[in-house]
Amino acid sequence: MPEEIENPHCSICGQIPVKEKTKHYFFKLKNFSDKLTKYLESNQNLQKDVKKYVQNWIKEGLTDWDITRDISWGVPVPVDGEKEKVFYGWFDNHLAYISSTIKFLNDNGKDGKKFWNEADIYHFIGKDIVYHHFLFLPAMRLGIDEEYKLPDYIPTRGHLTLESKKISKSRNWYIGLKDFLKIFPSDYLRFYLVSINPYSQDDLNFNWDEFATKINSELIGNLGNLVNRALGFTVKSFNSIVPDPEKFDDMDKESEKMIHELASQLSVLMEENHLDRALKKILQFSAHFNQYFQHKEPWKNGAGTNSCVFLAVNAVRSLAIAIYPFLPESSQKIWVQLGLDGDVSTEMFDEISSITLKQGHKLGQVSPLFEKVEESVIEEQKSKLGGTS
């Protein structure tokens, strides 16, 4: 309110704000209190801590929602005499979730409405827009008698800080995405952010030193190392040809079992939105096969060498499919190095646990997937924070 501000004025033109009367349209949110309560109670997929305080908001009493604005841009209100009035962004955004999805599906030969109502619906949000997505959004769909399915999952995450401080462009305390991508592959950012991001509203922190450590020790030292050693050894010692395995020993059988179980293990974690745990499971799988390869010592060409190489190469194939949701560019690079055709994104998820690379399959060109993050580069990035941009 102007009277609550000392010397109120526009910073651009200097004029003093003036109170004016206007008419607005409201969505009767409080009429949906009972239905919203029923939806929240019946949906067991929602985060319990978020659900609890949303339920408290309902108990305290909801207020009707102003869904129009007097601004020059936006979706016009389709009412005669209201040409200067537009919908509030969060009102039409919630409709656009559905309309844009349906248009995309219809344009690609699918029945968009049928697909929407038969699918599991996820809305990924930050904790600052919980009210919009746990109350406004479902109330709108309830208002049209659930013609379009309500969300099954609303994964809610915290805010991101940088070196334990609030991100601010005005204080030059931020990382420009374009600048980042000139220096590092996009998969490095994906890997790091997923690895530090639990299924929680807790805030997370981007730390340059931690970023370098995770990339160098986990992504490169673990996953990249397995791909390079398994495929590189096959190229060097078997002329790029997958060998015929011998009879499996106990260690071989254990490793084979890990391949067969990986898809189901990852599926459970990802469906429950534990993406960080799913990525950790992939790294544990990779670490196992690094240890397996080291223990088997195929470079000595002793008994079991063929089985070791056969299983290790197939484990790399499993990794290529498993990491696609997290590291799509690296996933496709592995796919090509395996000598496989097409796009890895077309593979079904349960193919992770198939052992399909048989004796005689020839690998493609093999080269290191990743480059180490140098300390000097990290120090340079840290020095840019807070200074004059």
C-alpha positions as CSV (number, residue, x, y, z in Angstrom):
1,M,0.0,0.0,0.0
2,P,1.4,3.5,-0.9
3,E,0.7,4.9,2.6
4,E,2.9,2.2,4.1
5,I,5.9,3.2,2.0
6,E,8.1,6.2,2.8
7,N,8.2,8.6,-0.2
8,P,6.6,6.1,-2.7
9,H,7.4,6.8,-6.3
10,C,8.2,5.1,-9.6
11,S,12.0,4.5,-9.9
12,I,11.7,5.1,-13.7
13,C,9.4,8.1,-14.2
14,G,9.3,9.5,-10.6
15,Q,5.5,9.6,-10.4
16,I,3.7,8.9,-7.2
17,P,1.4,5.8,-7.2
18,V,-2.3,6.5,-7.2
19,K,-5.0,4.2,-5.8
20,E,-7.6,3.2,-8.4
21,K,-10.7,1.0,-8.3
22,T,-10.8,-2.1,-10.6
23,K,-12.9,-5.2,-11.1
24,H,-11.4,-8.7,-10.9
25,Y,-12.6,-12.2,-11.4
26,F,-12.1,-14.7,-8.6
27,F,-11.9,-18.5,-8.6
28,K,-14.0,-19.8,-5.6
29,L,-11.2,-21.8,-4.1
30,K,-12.9,-22.2,-0.7
31,N,-15.7,-24.1,-2.3
32,F,-13.3,-26.9,-3.0
33,S,-11.9,-27.4,0.5
34,D,-13.6,-30.8,1.1
35,K,-12.7,-32.1,-2.4
36,L,-9.1,-31.0,-2.0
37,T,-8.9,-32.6,1.4
38,K,-10.2,-35.9,0.0
39,Y,-7.7,-35.7,-2.9
40,L,-4.7,-35.1,-0.6
41,E,-5.8,-37.8,1.8
42,S,-6.3,-40.4,-0.9
43,N,-3.1,-39.7,-2.9
44,Q,-0.3,-41.7,-1.1
45,N,2.3,-40.6,-3.6
46,L,2.6,-37.0,-2.4
47,Q,5.4,-36.0,0.0
48,K,4.1,-36.3,3.5
49,D,5.7,-33.2,4.9
50,V,4.4,-31.1,2.0
51,K,1.0,-32.6,2.2
52,K,0.8,-31.9,6.0
53,Y,1.2,-28.2,5.8
54,V,-1.1,-28.0,2.7
55,Q,-3.8,-29.7,4.8
56,N,-3.2,-27.2,7.5
57,W,-3.8,-24.4,5.1
58,I,-7.2,-25.9,4.2
59,K,-8.1,-26.3,7.9
60,E,-7.2,-22.6,8.5
61,G,-9.6,-21.7,5.7
62,L,-8.9,-21.0,2.1
63,T,-9.6,-17.7,0.4
64,D,-10.9,-17.2,-3.1
65,W,-8.2,-16.7,-5.8
66,D,-7.9,-13.5,-7.9
67,I,-7.3,-14.9,-11.4
68,T,-7.2,-11.7,-13.4
69,R,-4.8,-8.8,-13.9
70,D,-4.8,-5.3,-15.3
71,I,-1.7,-5.6,-17.4
72,S,-0.8,-5.2,-21.1
73,W,0.3,-8.8,-21.7
74,G,-1.2,-12.2,-21.0
75,V,-4.2,-14.3,-22.1
76,P,-7.2,-12.1,-22.6
77,V,-10.3,-12.8,-20.5
78,P,-13.0,-14.1,-22.9
79,V,-15.7,-11.8,-21.5
80,D,-17.4,-8.9,-23.4
81,G,-16.2,-5.6,-22.2
82,E,-13.0,-7.0,-20.6
83,K,-10.6,-6.4,-23.4
84,E,-8.0,-4.8,-21.1
85,K,-8.0,-7.6,-18.6
86,V,-5.9,-10.8,-18.8
87,F,-5.7,-14.0,-16.8
88,Y,-3.2,-14.3,-14.0
89,G,-0.2,-16.3,-15.3
90,W,-0.6,-19.2,-12.8
91,F,-4.3,-19.6,-13.9
92,D,-3.6,-20.1,-17.6
93,N,-0.3,-21.9,-16.9
94,H,-2.1,-24.8,-15.2
95,L,-4.4,-25.1,-18.2
96,A,-1.4,-24.9,-20.6
97,Y,0.1,-28.0,-18.8
98,I,-2.8,-29.9,-20.3
99,S,-3.4,-28.1,-23.6
100,S,0.3,-28.1,-24.7
101,T,0.7,-31.8,-23.9
102,I,-2.5,-32.8,-25.7
103,K,-1.5,-30.7,-28.8
104,F,1.9,-32.4,-28.9
105,L,0.4,-35.8,-28.6
106,N,-2.4,-35.1,-31.1
107,D,0.1,-33.7,-33.6
108,N,2.1,-37.0,-33.3
109,G,-0.9,-39.3,-34.0
110,K,-1.9,-40.1,-30.4
111,D,-5.2,-39.4,-28.6
112,G,-3.9,-36.7,-26.3
113,K,-6.8,-36.7,-23.8
114,K,-6.8,-40.5,-23.6
115,F,-3.1,-40.6,-23.1
116,W,-3.2,-37.9,-20.3
117,N,-5.9,-39.7,-18.4
118,E,-4.2,-43.1,-18.6
119,A,-0.7,-41.8,-17.7
120,D,1.0,-41.2,-14.4
121,I,1.0,-37.4,-14.1
122,Y,4.0,-35.8,-12.6
123,H,4.4,-32.1,-11.8
124,F,8.0,-31.2,-10.8
125,I,8.1,-28.0,-8.7
126,G,10.1,-25.9,-6.4
127,K,8.9,-25.4,-2.8
128,D,8.0,-21.7,-3.4
129,I,5.0,-22.7,-5.6
130,V,3.5,-25.5,-3.5
131,Y,0.3,-23.4,-2.9
132,H,-0.3,-23.2,-6.7
133,H,0.2,-26.8,-7.4
134,F,-1.3,-28.5,-4.4
135,L,-4.4,-26.3,-4.2
136,F,-5.0,-24.1,-7.3
137,L,-4.1,-26.7,-9.9
138,P,-6.2,-29.7,-8.5
139,A,-9.1,-27.3,-7.7
140,M,-9.2,-26.2,-11.3
141,R,-9.4,-29.8,-12.5
142,L,-12.0,-30.7,-9.9
143,G,-14.0,-27.7,-11.1
144,I,-14.4,-29.4,-14.5
145,D,-15.4,-32.7,-12.8
146,E,-11.9,-34.2,-13.3
147,E,-12.3,-34.3,-17.1
148,Y,-8.5,-34.3,-17.0
149,K,-6.7,-36.4,-14.4
150,L,-5.3,-34.8,-11.3
151,P,-1.5,-35.2,-10.6
152,D,-0.3,-38.5,-9.2
153,Y,3.0,-37.0,-8.1
154,I,4.1,-33.5,-7.3
155,P,7.8,-33.9,-6.5
156,T,8.8,-30.7,-4.5
157,R,12.4,-29.7,-4.3
158,G,14.3,-26.9,-2.4
159,H,16.2,-23.9,-3.6
160,L,19.7,-23.9,-5.0
161,T,22.5,-21.8,-3.4
162,L,25.9,-21.2,-4.7
163,E,28.9,-21.6,-2.4
164,S,26.4,-21.5,0.5
165,K,25.1,-18.0,-0.5
166,K,21.9,-17.0,-2.2
167,I,22.3,-16.7,-6.0
168,S,22.1,-13.1,-7.2
169,K,22.8,-11.7,-10.6
170,S,23.0,-8.2,-9.3
171,R,25.8,-9.2,-6.9
172,N,27.5,-11.3,-9.6
173,W,27.0,-14.4,-7.5
174,Y,25.7,-16.8,-10.1
175,I,26.9,-19.1,-12.8
176,G,25.7,-18.3,-16.3
177,L,24.6,-21.5,-18.1
178,K,26.0,-20.4,-21.5
179,D,29.3,-19.6,-19.8
180,F,29.3,-23.0,-18.0
181,L,28.7,-24.9,-21.2
182,K,31.6,-23.2,-22.9
183,I,33.9,-24.9,-20.4
184,F,32.1,-28.1,-19.3
185,P,29.9,-30.7,-21.0
186,S,26.2,-30.4,-20.1
187,D,26.3,-34.0,-18.7
188,Y,28.7,-32.8,-16.0
189,L,26.1,-30.4,-14.7
190,R,23.3,-33.0,-14.9
191,F,25.4,-35.5,-13.0
192,Y,26.4,-33.2,-10.3
193,L,22.9,-31.7,-9.7
194,V,21.2,-35.1,-9.6
195,S,23.8,-36.5,-7.3
196,I,23.3,-33.7,-4.6
197,N,19.5,-33.4,-5.0
198,P,17.5,-35.7,-2.7
199,Y,13.7,-36.2,-2.8
200,S,13.2,-33.4,-0.3
201,Q,12.4,-29.7,0.1
202,D,15.8,-29.1,1.7
203,D,17.9,-26.6,-0.1
204,L,21.0,-27.8,-1.9
205,N,24.3,-26.0,-2.5
206,F,26.4,-25.8,-5.7
207,N,30.0,-26.0,-4.5
208,W,32.8,-25.7,-7.2
209,D,35.2,-27.9,-5.3
210,E,32.6,-30.6,-4.7
211,F,31.6,-30.4,-8.3
212,A,35.2,-31.2,-9.4
213,T,35.6,-34.0,-6.9
214,K,32.3,-35.7,-8.0
215,I,33.1,-35.4,-11.7
216,N,36.7,-36.6,-11.3
217,S,36.3,-39.4,-8.8
218,E,32.7,-40.7,-9.4
219,L,31.9,-39.9,-13.0
220,I,35.3,-40.3,-14.5
221,G,37.1,-42.5,-12.0
222,N,34.3,-44.9,-11.7
223,L,31.9,-45.0,-14.6
224,G,34.2,-43.6,-17.2
225,N,37.0,-45.9,-16.0
226,L,34.8,-49.0,-16.5
227,V,33.7,-48.0,-20.0
228,N,37.3,-47.3,-21.0
229,R,38.9,-50.3,-19.5
230,A,36.3,-52.9,-20.6
231,L,36.0,-51.6,-24.2
232,G,39.6,-50.7,-24.5
233,F,40.8,-54.1,-23.4
234,T,38.4,-55.8,-25.8
235,V,39.8,-53.7,-28.7
236,K,43.4,-54.4,-27.7
237,S,43.2,-58.1,-26.8
238,F,40.3,-59.4,-28.8
239,N,40.5,-57.2,-31.9
240,S,37.3,-55.4,-30.9
241,I,35.3,-58.7,-31.0
242,V,33.2,-59.9,-28.0
243,P,34.5,-63.3,-27.0
244,D,32.6,-66.5,-26.4
245,P,32.4,-66.9,-22.6
246,E,33.5,-70.0,-20.7
247,K,31.4,-71.7,-18.0
248,F,30.6,-69.0,-15.4
249,D,32.2,-69.3,-11.9
250,D,30.6,-67.9,-8.8
251,M,31.9,-64.4,-9.4
252,D,30.7,-64.4,-13.0
253,K,27.3,-65.6,-11.8
254,E,27.1,-62.8,-9.2
255,S,27.9,-60.2,-11.9
256,E,25.4,-61.7,-14.3
257,K,22.8,-61.5,-11.6
258,M,23.6,-57.8,-11.0
259,I,22.9,-57.1,-14.7
260,H,19.6,-59.0,-14.6
261,E,18.5,-57.1,-11.4
262,L,19.5,-53.6,-12.3
263,A,16.5,-52.5,-14.3
264,S,14.0,-53.4,-11.6
265,Q,16.1,-51.8,-8.9
266,L,16.4,-48.6,-10.8
267,S,12.7,-48.6,-11.8
268,V,11.5,-48.6,-8.2
269,L,13.8,-45.8,-7.2
270,M,12.9,-43.6,-10.2
271,E,9.2,-44.2,-9.9
272,E,9.5,-43.0,-6.3
273,N,11.4,-39.9,-7.4
274,H,14.6,-40.9,-5.7
275,L,16.7,-39.9,-8.7
276,D,19.8,-39.3,-6.6
277,R,19.6,-42.9,-5.2
278,A,19.0,-44.3,-8.7
279,L,22.2,-42.5,-9.9
280,K,24.0,-43.9,-6.8
281,K,22.8,-47.4,-7.7
282,I,24.2,-47.0,-11.2
283,L,27.6,-46.0,-9.7
284,Q,27.5,-49.0,-7.4
285,F,26.9,-51.2,-10.4
286,S,29.8,-49.6,-12.2
287,A,32.1,-49.9,-9.1
288,H,31.2,-53.6,-8.9
289,F,32.3,-54.3,-12.4
290,N,35.5,-52.3,-12.0
291,Q,36.3,-54.5,-9.0
292,Y,35.2,-57.6,-10.9
293,F,37.5,-56.7,-13.8
294,Q,40.4,-56.0,-11.4
295,H,39.9,-59.3,-9.6
296,K,39.6,-61.4,-12.7
297,E,42.8,-59.9,-14.2
298,P,41.9,-60.6,-17.8
299,W,45.3,-59.1,-19.0
300,K,46.9,-62.3,-17.7
301,N,44.8,-64.3,-20.2
302,G,44.1,-67.0,-17.6
303,A,41.0,-69.1,-17.1
304,G,37.8,-67.0,-17.2
305,T,39.2,-64.2,-19.2
306,N,36.6,-64.6,-22.0
307,S,33.7,-64.6,-19.4
308,C,35.1,-61.5,-17.7
309,V,35.3,-59.5,-21.0
310,F,31.9,-60.8,-22.2
311,L,30.1,-59.7,-19.0
312,A,32.0,-56.5,-18.6
313,V,31.1,-55.4,-22.2
314,N,27.5,-56.3,-21.6
315,A,27.6,-54.4,-18.3
316,V,28.7,-51.3,-20.3
317,R,25.7,-51.8,-22.6
318,S,23.5,-51.8,-19.5
319,L,25.1,-48.6,-18.3
320,A,24.5,-46.9,-21.6
321,I,20.8,-47.4,-21.3
322,A,20.6,-46.8,-17.5
323,I,22.4,-43.4,-17.6
324,Y,20.3,-42.1,-20.5
325,P,17.8,-40.2,-18.3
326,F,20.7,-38.6,-16.5
327,L,23.5,-38.2,-19.0
328,P,21.9,-38.4,-22.5
329,E,25.0,-37.3,-24.5
330,S,27.4,-39.6,-22.7
331,S,24.9,-42.5,-23.0
332,Q,24.8,-42.1,-26.8
333,K,28.6,-41.9,-27.0
334,I,28.9,-45.3,-25.1
335,W,26.2,-46.7,-27.4
336,V,28.3,-45.8,-30.5
337,Q,31.5,-47.1,-29.0
338,L,29.7,-50.4,-28.3
339,G,29.2,-50.6,-32.1
340,L,25.4,-50.4,-31.7
341,D,23.2,-48.7,-34.3
342,G,20.5,-46.2,-33.8
343,D,19.6,-44.0,-30.8
344,V,19.9,-45.4,-27.3
345,S,16.8,-43.4,-26.3
346,T,14.7,-45.8,-28.3
347,E,15.7,-48.7,-26.0
348,M,13.1,-49.9,-23.6
349,F,14.1,-49.5,-19.9
350,D,13.9,-53.2,-19.1
351,E,16.6,-53.8,-21.8
352,I,19.1,-52.6,-19.1
353,S,18.9,-56.1,-17.7
354,S,19.3,-58.0,-21.0
355,I,22.6,-59.6,-22.0
356,T,22.4,-59.2,-25.8
357,L,25.9,-58.6,-27.0
358,K,26.9,-62.1,-28.1
359,Q,30.1,-63.7,-29.3
360,G,31.3,-62.1,-32.5
361,H,29.8,-58.7,-32.0
362,K,32.3,-56.0,-33.0
363,L,32.8,-52.8,-31.1
364,G,33.0,-49.4,-32.6
365,Q,35.8,-46.8,-32.2
366,V,36.7,-46.5,-28.5
367,S,38.0,-43.4,-26.9
368,P,37.9,-41.8,-23.4
369,L,34.4,-40.4,-22.6
370,F,35.4,-37.6,-20.3
371,E,38.1,-35.1,-19.5
372,K,39.3,-34.4,-16.0
373,V,38.2,-31.1,-14.3
374,E,41.5,-29.3,-13.6
375,E,41.9,-27.4,-10.3
376,S,43.1,-24.3,-12.1
377,V,39.8,-24.2,-14.1
378,I,37.8,-24.4,-10.8
379,E,39.9,-21.7,-9.2
380,E,39.2,-19.5,-12.2
381,Q,35.5,-20.0,-11.9
382,K,35.5,-19.3,-8.2
383,S,37.4,-16.0,-8.8
384,K,34.6,-14.7,-11.0
385,L,32.1,-14.8,-8.2
386,G,31.3,-11.5,-6.6
387,G,33.6,-9.4,-8.8
388,T,32.7,-7.0,-11.6
389,S,31.1,-9.0,-14.4
